[in-house]
Each structure stands twice: as C-alpha cells, then as structure tokens.
C-alpha cells in the first residue's frame, strides 16, 4: 500500500501548483503590458510566453515529484536508457520548437501577416512554442505545426508594403485591346488608393475560341486591402465595358 502524503507535503504541493499558475499568469500579463508599452513584436512575445510557461510548469512538476518521494534523477536515467524510444516520440516536438525559433529569427512572417501554407490561407493569429495558428477568410482556425514551414514552401502576402491586385476579364475579339487598356488605365489612375507608379495595366493571357483572356492589374500600398480594391477595380472596369456601343463585346469577369 502506498503511504498517504504527510500534511506538510500536501501543503507544499498545493503552494507549488498555485505559485506556478500565478507566475504563468503574471508573466503573461507582464508580456502583454510590455507589448503595448514598448510596441514590441507580438510574435516574439508569444514565443517568449510559451517558453516561460513551459519552464515554470516543468520546474513545478519536478518539485511536486520530489515531494511525493519520486526520484527525479532515476526518472532521468530511465529516460536515458529508453533514449531511442523517447527520441522518436519527442522528435516532432523538438523539430517544431526549433522551427519556431527560426521563424522568430528569420522574421519570415509575424502575427498579423496573411500567409498561405499547405493549401491554407489566412491571417497569422499566434506563433507559439510548437504551432502557428492562422484564421482563414471564412473564420476557420487552422493550427499548423511549425516544422511545416521548414519542409513546405509558403507565401507571405504581407511581406511587402505594396501589393498588386489582379482582375481577370474575358473580352470579345471585336474589342480594341489598346483602347480598352488605355481607358481602364485612365480611370484607375484617378481612384484614391491606387498607385500611379507602377501604373495600372492590362496583361493578355491567351486567345481562346470564345475570346481574349486578360487581366487588369493595379498596385495598392496596403496588402490587407486586396479584396476591397479588387471589388473597386471590378466596378470601374465594368463601367468601361458597358461604355462600348455593342453590348455583346463584353463577356465579363472570371
């Protein structure tokens, strides 16, 4: 029969657990305050918060085990003997942690950026100790292991301050391409928020049996407003197309 812990031991365990929880909450609160006060990088703060949290919990666990009479040294030796099994079990955890450190060091993306990885596109909400959380445009929360970023190509749509907005259009062969491009360029140059350099333009993609496939392009200074300006551009391009004398010359957007 396992002897019941002494009252002093139970008290130490309770105090240890409560202290650990309070320290984690205090550290999280302090880091959040530091972020607002000194305008620190939120990505760095989130990783530091995870490191501090897990460190405190590990220390608290070792104290609790010691008070219960469990030899932590013996456990460490046992883990060493079973090193191969533990190594395979912890390989992903270590890989995710190291990848998280590289994300932080390389600054390849940060909280608030819009990225696409493994077929998932969304805004980075959190970069943690093991995983990165992104929120998709339809409000889905996707958790991506940090090691994915070292194995898979990913796109950061917010890396540059400016961004090119593209709108695909289908035109009838009777449409004067040069005239259409000139009219679209003139009207988009007057739209607030669209850059004049590089200037808006038209790129012909292909000639098909049904018409000409092309795309209208324009640059904006804020990569977070691509959807908004794609709608604005579509509205103006539609007016240009409707201005043609023959309505059947317009085929529409894609």
C-alpha beads as a LAMMPS data file, in Angstrom:
LAMMPS data file: protein, C-alpha beads

254 atoms
253 bonds

1 atom types
1 bond types

-500.0 500.0 xlo xhi
-500.0 500.0 ylo yhi
-500.0 500.0 zlo zhi

Masses

1 110.0

Atoms # bond

1 1 1 0.000 0.000 0.000
2 1 1 1.329 3.429 -0.953
3 1 1 1.593 5.639 2.164
4 1 1 -0.503 8.805 2.182
5 1 1 1.499 12.037 1.841
6 1 1 2.064 13.984 5.025
7 1 1 0.019 17.180 5.526
8 1 1 3.200 19.236 5.095
9 1 1 3.830 17.549 1.747
10 1 1 0.280 18.209 0.558
11 1 1 0.625 21.859 1.589
12 1 1 3.916 22.218 -0.317
13 1 1 2.385 20.641 -3.416
14 1 1 -0.654 22.955 -3.287
15 1 1 1.540 26.025 -2.771
16 1 1 3.850 24.918 -5.616
17 1 1 0.975 24.404 -8.061
18 1 1 -0.706 27.691 -7.126
19 1 1 2.579 29.564 -7.361
20 1 1 3.274 28.092 -10.801
21 1 1 -0.164 29.098 -12.084
22 1 1 0.167 32.618 -10.669
23 1 1 3.672 33.028 -12.107
24 1 1 2.464 31.968 -15.551
25 1 1 -0.439 34.439 -15.381
26 1 1 1.812 37.217 -14.099
27 1 1 4.396 36.587 -16.820
28 1 1 1.676 36.603 -19.494
29 1 1 0.241 39.849 -18.107
30 1 1 3.686 41.476 -17.934
31 1 1 4.500 40.481 -21.515
32 1 1 1.178 41.864 -22.788
33 1 1 1.803 45.137 -20.967
34 1 1 5.321 45.298 -22.383
35 1 1 3.963 44.796 -25.892
36 1 1 1.602 47.769 -25.570
37 1 1 4.064 49.996 -23.699
38 1 1 7.158 49.493 -25.841
39 1 1 5.487 48.404 -29.099
40 1 1 7.313 45.072 -29.120
41 1 1 6.921 42.432 -31.810
42 1 1 3.871 40.352 -30.869
43 1 1 5.423 37.249 -32.465
44 1 1 8.431 37.461 -30.134
45 1 1 6.184 37.999 -27.114
46 1 1 4.085 34.926 -27.894
47 1 1 7.129 32.652 -28.250
48 1 1 8.670 34.028 -25.035
49 1 1 5.379 33.479 -23.234
50 1 1 5.353 29.811 -24.252
51 1 1 8.985 29.293 -23.223
52 1 1 8.397 30.879 -19.795
53 1 1 5.142 28.963 -19.272
54 1 1 6.592 25.526 -20.035
55 1 1 9.740 26.240 -17.997
56 1 1 7.688 27.158 -14.917
57 1 1 5.481 24.080 -15.266
58 1 1 8.491 21.768 -15.647
59 1 1 10.129 23.200 -12.515
60 1 1 6.868 22.907 -10.583
61 1 1 6.425 19.293 -11.735
62 1 1 9.916 18.372 -10.583
63 1 1 9.222 19.887 -7.134
64 1 1 5.924 18.002 -6.833
65 1 1 7.554 14.703 -7.807
66 1 1 10.335 15.240 -5.303
67 1 1 7.849 15.961 -2.508
68 1 1 5.988 12.758 -3.370
69 1 1 9.211 10.845 -2.933
70 1 1 9.710 10.114 -6.593
71 1 1 13.349 10.183 -7.597
72 1 1 13.590 12.622 -10.487
73 1 1 17.184 11.526 -11.124
74 1 1 16.059 7.927 -11.515
75 1 1 13.407 9.018 -13.996
76 1 1 16.036 10.929 -15.967
77 1 1 18.274 7.839 -16.046
78 1 1 15.336 5.701 -17.147
79 1 1 14.596 8.121 -19.943
80 1 1 18.239 7.922 -20.916
81 1 1 18.049 4.137 -21.116
82 1 1 14.939 4.427 -23.254
83 1 1 16.525 7.223 -25.242
84 1 1 15.743 5.772 -28.643
85 1 1 12.012 5.494 -27.931
86 1 1 11.871 8.915 -26.306
87 1 1 13.878 10.348 -29.180
88 1 1 11.332 9.184 -31.730
89 1 1 8.443 10.344 -29.559
90 1 1 9.910 13.790 -28.979
91 1 1 11.396 14.309 -32.427
92 1 1 8.372 16.225 -33.724
93 1 1 8.195 18.371 -30.588
94 1 1 11.855 19.327 -30.867
95 1 1 11.516 19.911 -34.607
96 1 1 8.513 22.197 -34.093
97 1 1 10.323 24.126 -31.361
98 1 1 13.468 24.664 -33.440
99 1 1 11.368 25.689 -36.447
100 1 1 9.568 28.207 -34.237
101 1 1 12.921 29.694 -33.233
102 1 1 13.918 30.009 -36.910
103 1 1 10.592 31.696 -37.734
104 1 1 11.306 34.195 -34.976
105 1 1 14.935 34.737 -36.030
106 1 1 14.297 34.962 -39.776
107 1 1 11.199 37.158 -39.369
108 1 1 9.780 35.388 -42.416
109 1 1 6.319 36.243 -41.110
110 1 1 4.785 37.650 -37.969
111 1 1 1.450 37.969 -36.202
112 1 1 -0.973 39.892 -38.428
113 1 1 0.573 38.798 -41.748
114 1 1 -1.507 36.947 -44.329
115 1 1 0.185 33.711 -45.361
116 1 1 -0.589 30.573 -47.350
117 1 1 0.880 27.199 -46.371
118 1 1 -0.124 23.614 -47.155
119 1 1 -3.187 24.810 -49.049
120 1 1 -4.410 27.003 -46.186
121 1 1 -4.527 30.787 -46.469
122 1 1 -5.265 33.166 -43.627
123 1 1 -4.057 35.780 -41.162
124 1 1 -1.498 34.736 -38.548
125 1 1 -3.145 34.985 -35.132
126 1 1 -0.500 33.316 -32.992
127 1 1 3.048 31.959 -33.281
128 1 1 3.599 29.554 -30.407
129 1 1 6.137 27.185 -28.928
130 1 1 5.102 24.319 -31.223
131 1 1 2.452 25.577 -33.612
132 1 1 1.306 28.597 -35.593
133 1 1 -2.388 29.493 -35.701
134 1 1 -3.955 31.188 -38.713
135 1 1 -7.514 32.403 -39.293
136 1 1 -8.950 31.868 -42.770
137 1 1 -11.228 34.410 -44.511
138 1 1 -14.253 32.238 -43.611
139 1 1 -13.281 32.381 -39.901
140 1 1 -11.805 28.896 -39.638
141 1 1 -8.943 28.479 -37.180
142 1 1 -6.122 26.365 -38.628
143 1 1 -3.262 25.094 -36.474
144 1 1 -0.045 24.434 -38.397
145 1 1 2.963 22.642 -36.833
146 1 1 5.984 24.945 -37.002
147 1 1 8.055 22.230 -38.673
148 1 1 5.747 22.524 -41.713
149 1 1 7.354 25.868 -42.564
150 1 1 10.794 24.252 -42.847
151 1 1 9.522 21.472 -45.119
152 1 1 6.927 23.221 -47.283
153 1 1 7.047 26.341 -49.421
154 1 1 4.759 29.065 -48.128
155 1 1 3.685 32.508 -49.288
156 1 1 3.649 35.683 -47.205
157 1 1 1.228 38.086 -48.843
158 1 1 2.106 40.851 -46.371
159 1 1 5.887 40.770 -46.744
160 1 1 5.956 43.842 -48.990
161 1 1 4.299 47.161 -48.220
162 1 1 2.611 47.322 -51.609
163 1 1 0.674 44.625 -53.447
164 1 1 -0.539 44.059 -56.985
165 1 1 -4.268 43.469 -57.368
166 1 1 -5.355 41.394 -60.360
167 1 1 -8.749 41.030 -62.013
168 1 1 -9.242 38.508 -64.819
169 1 1 -11.537 39.557 -67.683
170 1 1 -12.850 37.927 -70.846
171 1 1 -13.153 40.134 -73.924
172 1 1 -14.690 39.637 -77.334
173 1 1 -12.326 39.712 -80.324
174 1 1 -14.062 42.881 -81.582
175 1 1 -12.780 44.840 -78.583
176 1 1 -9.847 47.174 -79.295
177 1 1 -7.317 45.937 -76.744
178 1 1 -5.176 49.084 -76.769
179 1 1 -8.200 51.359 -76.392
180 1 1 -9.612 49.200 -73.595
181 1 1 -6.290 49.226 -71.734
182 1 1 -5.945 52.995 -72.110
183 1 1 -9.468 53.637 -70.807
184 1 1 -9.021 51.301 -67.848
185 1 1 -5.655 52.839 -67.016
186 1 1 -7.044 56.385 -67.146
187 1 1 -9.970 55.637 -64.859
188 1 1 -7.956 53.602 -62.353
189 1 1 -5.259 56.279 -62.143
190 1 1 -7.911 58.540 -60.636
191 1 1 -9.044 56.079 -57.961
192 1 1 -7.819 57.070 -54.458
193 1 1 -5.510 54.430 -53.013
194 1 1 -4.319 53.021 -56.342
195 1 1 -0.682 53.809 -57.041
196 1 1 0.304 55.709 -60.144
197 1 1 3.759 54.093 -60.136
198 1 1 3.677 51.290 -61.138
199 1 1 0.739 52.317 -63.278
200 1 1 -2.365 50.160 -63.785
201 1 1 -2.215 47.991 -66.881
202 1 1 -3.568 45.066 -68.863
203 1 1 -1.892 41.705 -69.444
204 1 1 -3.171 39.467 -72.243
205 1 1 -3.100 35.838 -71.095
206 1 1 -4.378 33.814 -74.032
207 1 1 -6.582 33.746 -77.116
208 1 1 -9.362 31.186 -76.990
209 1 1 -12.241 30.106 -79.191
210 1 1 -14.615 32.298 -77.205
211 1 1 -12.497 35.419 -76.821
212 1 1 -9.472 37.022 -75.249
213 1 1 -8.416 36.123 -71.696
214 1 1 -6.661 39.005 -69.950
215 1 1 -6.167 40.516 -66.518
216 1 1 -6.289 44.077 -65.283
217 1 1 -3.532 44.931 -62.792
218 1 1 -3.125 47.748 -60.299
219 1 1 -0.852 48.345 -57.305
220 1 1 -2.013 49.383 -53.837
221 1 1 0.044 50.427 -50.777
222 1 1 -1.787 48.201 -48.274
223 1 1 -1.649 44.404 -48.824
224 1 1 -4.513 43.919 -46.366
225 1 1 -6.990 45.629 -48.704
226 1 1 -6.647 43.424 -51.776
227 1 1 -10.253 42.188 -51.630
228 1 1 -11.610 45.713 -51.232
229 1 1 -9.688 47.090 -54.206
230 1 1 -10.441 44.087 -56.396
231 1 1 -14.114 44.991 -55.987
232 1 1 -13.381 48.667 -56.685
233 1 1 -11.420 47.783 -59.822
234 1 1 -14.164 45.413 -60.993
235 1 1 -16.751 48.189 -60.629
236 1 1 -14.749 50.617 -62.761
237 1 1 -13.819 48.018 -65.391
238 1 1 -17.490 47.085 -65.672
239 1 1 -18.327 50.730 -66.453
240 1 1 -15.666 50.783 -69.179
241 1 1 -17.053 47.621 -70.742
242 1 1 -20.611 48.900 -70.577
243 1 1 -19.499 52.031 -72.414
244 1 1 -18.904 50.130 -75.610
245 1 1 -21.537 50.640 -78.234
246 1 1 -22.030 46.924 -78.865
247 1 1 -23.134 45.189 -75.675
248 1 1 -22.093 41.757 -76.957
249 1 1 -18.479 42.900 -76.979
250 1 1 -18.458 42.443 -73.219
251 1 1 -18.047 38.940 -71.878
252 1 1 -17.285 39.664 -68.217
253 1 1 -15.040 38.742 -65.363
254 1 1 -13.565 35.491 -64.123

Bonds

1 1 1 2
2 1 2 3
3 1 3 4
4 1 4 5
5 1 5 6
6 1 6 7
7 1 7 8
8 1 8 9
9 1 9 10
10 1 10 11
11 1 11 12
12 1 12 13
13 1 13 14
14 1 14 15
15 1 15 16
16 1 16 17
17 1 17 18
18 1 18 19
19 1 19 20
20 1 20 21
21 1 21 22
22 1 22 23
23 1 23 24
24 1 24 25
25 1 25 26
26 1 26 27
27 1 27 28
28 1 28 29
29 1 29 30
30 1 30 31
31 1 31 32
32 1 32 33
33 1 33 34
34 1 34 35
35 1 35 36
36 1 36 37
37 1 37 38
38 1 38 39
39 1 39 40
40 1 40 41
41 1 41 42
42 1 42 43
43 1 43 44
44 1 44 45
45 1 45 46
46 1 46 47
47 1 47 48
48 1 48 49
49 1 49 50
50 1 50 51
51 1 51 52
52 1 52 53
53 1 53 54
54 1 54 55
55 1 55 56
56 1 56 57
57 1 57 58
58 1 58 59
59 1 59 60
60 1 60 61
61 1 61 62
62 1 62 63
63 1 63 64
64 1 64 65
65 1 65 66
66 1 66 67
67 1 67 68
68 1 68 69
69 1 69 70
70 1 70 71
71 1 71 72
72 1 72 73
73 1 73 74
74 1 74 75
75 1 75 76
76 1 76 77
77 1 77 78
78 1 78 79
79 1 79 80
80 1 80 81
81 1 81 82
82 1 82 83
83 1 83 84
84 1 84 85
85 1 85 86
86 1 86 87
87 1 87 88
88 1 88 89
89 1 89 90
90 1 90 91
91 1 91 92
92 1 92 93
93 1 93 94
94 1 94 95
95 1 95 96
96 1 96 97
97 1 97 98
98 1 98 99
99 1 99 100
100 1 100 101
101 1 101 102
102 1 102 103
103 1 103 104
104 1 104 105
105 1 105 106
106 1 106 107
107 1 107 108
108 1 108 109
109 1 109 110
110 1 110 111
111 1 111 112
112 1 112 113
113 1 113 114
114 1 114 115
115 1 115 116
116 1 116 117
117 1 117 118
118 1 118 119
119 1 119 120
120 1 120 121
121 1 121 122
122 1 122 123
123 1 123 124
124 1 124 125
125 1 125 126
126 1 126 127
127 1 127 128
128 1 128 129
129 1 129 130
130 1 130 131
131 1 131 132
132 1 132 133
133 1 133 134
134 1 134 135
135 1 135 136
136 1 136 137
137 1 137 138
138 1 138 139
139 1 139 140
140 1 140 141
141 1 141 142
142 1 142 143
143 1 143 144
144 1 144 145
145 1 145 146
146 1 146 147
147 1 147 148
148 1 148 149
149 1 149 150
150 1 150 151
151 1 151 152
152 1 152 153
153 1 153 154
154 1 154 155
155 1 155 156
156 1 156 157
157 1 157 158
158 1 158 159
159 1 159 160
160 1 160 161
161 1 161 162
162 1 162 163
163 1 163 164
164 1 164 165
165 1 165 166
166 1 166 167
167 1 167 168
168 1 168 169
169 1 169 170
170 1 170 171
171 1 171 172
172 1 172 173
173 1 173 174
174 1 174 175
175 1 175 176
176 1 176 177
177 1 177 178
178 1 178 179
179 1 179 180
180 1 180 181
181 1 181 182
182 1 182 183
183 1 183 184
184 1 184 185
185 1 185 186
186 1 186 187
187 1 187 188
188 1 188 189
189 1 189 190
190 1 190 191
191 1 191 192
192 1 192 193
193 1 193 194
194 1 194 195
195 1 195 196
196 1 196 197
197 1 197 198
198 1 198 199
199 1 199 200
200 1 200 201
201 1 201 202
202 1 202 203
203 1 203 204
204 1 204 205
205 1 205 206
206 1 206 207
207 1 207 208
208 1 208 209
209 1 209 210
210 1 210 211
211 1 211 212
212 1 212 213
213 1 213 214
214 1 214 215
215 1 215 216
216 1 216 217
217 1 217 218
218 1 218 219
219 1 219 220
220 1 220 221
221 1 221 222
222 1 222 223
223 1 223 224
224 1 224 225
225 1 225 226
226 1 226 227
227 1 227 228
228 1 228 229
229 1 229 230
230 1 230 231
231 1 231 232
232 1 232 233
233 1 233 234
234 1 234 235
235 1 235 236
236 1 236 237
237 1 237 238
238 1 238 239
239 1 239 240
240 1 240 241
241 1 241 242
242 1 242 243
243 1 243 244
244 1 244 245
245 1 245 246
246 1 246 247
247 1 247 248
248 1 248 249
249 1 249 250
250 1 250 251
251 1 251 252
252 1 252 253
253 1 253 254
